[in-house]
Amino acid sequence: TVVGLTTVLEKKAVDPVDRDLLSPKAAASAPADWIAELLAEPAEREPLARAVLLARRQGDGSSLLLAPADLAGYERVVSAVRQRGDLAAHWYVRPAPPTGPLHLAAMVEVWPADLRDLATAAAVARDYQQPSAPIVEVGRLRTDAPGDLDGDGFAEATGCWTLQPDGQVLRLRWPAGQLRFWPMLEIAGIGSKACWAYLDGQIIRPIEKRPDGDAVFVVPEILSRSALLEVTVEK
């Protein structure tokens, strides 16, 4: 089943793993210029969905959630199903900028087969598109990380909050409210030093060290409550 979070797009059996739909030559049952026809201006536009959920009808296999980082500038979603109904493709469409490069980021979430409801999908998409920043008490949010498209400390390209400790300490709080799905944090500026992370006093493992010395870890919890996170850096 293929659905948008604000409107039904199609109801077809979909296998999002197959890629040959994106090649007109591979779709022998469709005309060679079918992609160009699909991208032509429609007579009527459907509401722009926050995200597109591709959920299998059967219980086996995974589902996919696609969410652009920023809906601004996008005009519509195009969905195409091959004539025999076995493959589908989906595009978020936006015009090319008049000058300069086009910077884009999106989240593709792989879900277990039993997770299909739209309320959860909408919450996951919102957490990526409109992330709620933590309150940093010691240290600072880094707004210059690669892939941070809007300079808010959350790198849309990697899905990470980028933070830097003050000396050996980083302390932040998440207020209660918006659902936060397994927040990922990158601790920058610590070089080759080790660090340890704690959520409400409980140690978080594992912590990955990147070649540039930054440390990355995932909070192993869906947060809606108030939570304290502390990072201690080796002296």
Secondary structure, DSSP 8 states (H G I E B T S, - for coil): -EEESSSEEE-----TT--GGG-TTT-TTS-TTHHHHHHS--SS-----S-EEE--SSSSS-EEEEEES--TT--EEEEEE-TTSS-EEEEEE----SSS-----EEEEEE-TT---HHHHHHHHHHHHS----EEEESEE-S--TT-SSSSSEETTTTEEEEE-BTTEEEEEE-SSS-EES-EEEE-S-TT--EEEEETTEEE---EE-TTS-EEEE-SSEE-S-EEEEEEE--
